[in-house]
Structure formats: C-alpha cells, structure tokens
C-alpha cells in the first residue's frame, strides 16, 4: 500500500524548494512564515517580501488593507 501525497503537500514542497533558492535568510524566514499563515502564492509573497524587506507585520497590514 503506497502513501499518496496530497495536492497541498505537493504545493508546499514546491514552495519550499523555491524558498531555498532565495539569498536572504530574512526573506526565506518571511516566506515560510507567510506559507504557515496560509498565504501560499509564492509569486505574490515574493513581491511582498521584497517590497517590505521581509517585515511580515508590514506585509500582513498590506494584505489586510491596513497599510
């Protein structure tokens, strides 16, 4: 009996492999934190992380329209 990997797990694996290619630890940490909070669109997160220099609170404020 083989175990199947869910679509969500595959998306997380893909996301994490892209995060590993990032240069800044601060940006990697922010990307992982966003993923853990349910924000799983790598491209959108990458833009936000770069625009806000990895400051997750600032990113979340923008996402929620409070910025």
Buried (B, 14 or more C-beta within 10 A) or exposed (E): EEEEEEEEEEBBEEBBEBBEEBEEEBBBBBBBBBBEEEBBEBEEBBEBBEEBEBBBEBBBEEBEEEE
